[in-house]
Amino acid sequence: MPIDFHDPHNQNTYTTREADIRWMYTLRPYLPENSFTALDLGCGGGIYSKALTLLGASKVIGMDYSASNLVGAEMNCKEYPEIEFILGDALRTGLRDQSVDVILERALIHHIKDLDNCFAEAKKILSLNGLLVVQDRTPEDCLIPGDRHHIRGFFFEKYPRLIQQEISRRYTSEQVKETLAHNNFELLKELEFWETREVYSNAEALYQDIRGRTGRSILHELSDEEIEQLIVYIDDQFKNNPMHNIVERDRWTIWIARSKLSQEFSTKD
Ligand SMILES: C[S@@+](CC[C@H](N)C(=O)[O-])C[C@H]1O[C@@H](n2cnc3c(N)ncnc32)[C@H](O)[C@@H]1O
């Protein structure tokens, strides 16, 4: 069964981590130097809403279409008065035109069927020269083999049936870039980025995380018994070389795009 974002049992699934400091260093050069307003669209538990404040946003709106995720987000960010959470849909945010300077769509677009309308909405509410930061995994990112850092790769090795499921919901880099261009965004940078997801003190801590399916929607496709078999499979990979301090990393693609004027004048005339 796919993950149900509206199920209260999943309300903390996207709250338990902190954003990787290298993620912040990577994005900082592209963000406005002066204070800015940011929208964290599909904010989940607000991990990156917090990170946006640390990156200089004076106000952050965290928006998600799951009321139960927003309960977790409110709790996670209660020390951050500059963050406001609003229930809303990425395709119809209800925000005023040109009212935000930066939009982050992290791990959102693989849940969106109509990418064109999603970017059209972002375009509408972004200020002129505003920035849209999209982060997701392409099919290539997903299919990187498993190793002691890329734990996710083992999920597909153990259960090849998940591959088609995973790939069919992922956009290729070309699809993202074409859809950005179609909505009058100028691509400033496309990055491949290994983001630290979590550091576990031992293998059991990792296995607990896998059992909880925490922040891993693909694992909702497996039964509890299959999850246990997956853990045995991962454990087997390292039986001659036990794991301590496991640094789990995922490979992402990040597209950073600027909102252009609809009819930006060509300097060639
Ligand atoms: C994989 S989680 C990512 C959460 C967060 N951005 C992060 O990176 O930790 C995807 C989030 O997008 C939300 N979501 C999915 N479709 C949405 C839509 N159409 N509008 C708003 N939120 C949506 C889900 O409820 C979920 O919280």
The ligand as a MOL file (V3000), in Angstrom:
LIG
                    3D

  0  0  0     0  0            999 V3000
M  V30 BEGIN CTAB
M  V30 COUNTS 27 29 0 0 0
M  V30 BEGIN ATOM
M  V30 1 C 8.4940 12.9730 0.8610 0
M  V30 2 S 7.6520 14.1430 1.8430 0 CHG=1
M  V30 3 C 8.8550 15.4480 1.9140 0
M  V30 4 C 8.7140 16.3290 3.1290 0
M  V30 5 C 9.7460 17.4560 3.2270 0
M  V30 6 N 9.7080 18.3290 2.0790 0
M  V30 7 C 11.1350 16.8700 3.3790 0
M  V30 8 O 11.8970 16.9240 2.4140 0
M  V30 9 O 11.4460 16.3780 4.4710 0 CHG=-1
M  V30 10 C 6.4590 14.7990 0.6930 0
M  V30 11 C 5.4870 15.7600 1.3410 0
M  V30 12 O 4.7030 16.3700 0.3040 0
M  V30 13 C 3.3470 16.4530 0.7290 0
M  V30 14 N 2.5300 16.5480 -0.4900 0
M  V30 15 C 2.3520 15.6090 -1.4490 0
M  V30 16 N 1.5660 16.0900 -2.4270 0
M  V30 17 C 1.2480 17.3650 -2.0900 0
M  V30 18 C 0.4720 18.3770 -2.7060 0
M  V30 19 N -0.1610 18.1830 -3.8630 0
M  V30 20 N 0.3760 19.5810 -2.0910 0
M  V30 21 C 0.9940 19.7990 -0.8920 0
M  V30 22 N 1.7370 18.8650 -0.2570 0
M  V30 23 C 1.8680 17.6610 -0.8590 0
M  V30 24 C 3.1350 15.2080 1.5660 0
M  V30 25 O 2.0400 15.3460 2.4380 0
M  V30 26 C 4.4840 15.1030 2.2850 0
M  V30 27 O 4.4760 15.8030 3.5020 0
M  V30 END ATOM
M  V30 BEGIN BOND
M  V30 1 1 1 2
M  V30 2 1 2 3
M  V30 3 1 2 10
M  V30 4 1 3 4
M  V30 5 1 4 5
M  V30 6 1 5 6
M  V30 7 1 5 7
M  V30 8 2 7 8
M  V30 9 1 7 9
M  V30 10 1 10 11
M  V30 11 1 11 12
M  V30 12 1 11 26
M  V30 13 1 12 13
M  V30 14 1 13 14
M  V30 15 1 13 24
M  V30 16 1 14 15
M  V30 17 1 14 23
M  V30 18 2 15 16
M  V30 19 1 16 17
M  V30 20 1 17 18
M  V30 21 2 17 23
M  V30 22 1 18 19
M  V30 23 2 18 20
M  V30 24 1 20 21
M  V30 25 2 21 22
M  V30 26 1 22 23
M  V30 27 1 24 25
M  V30 28 1 24 26
M  V30 29 1 26 27
M  V30 END BOND
M  V30 END CTAB
M  END
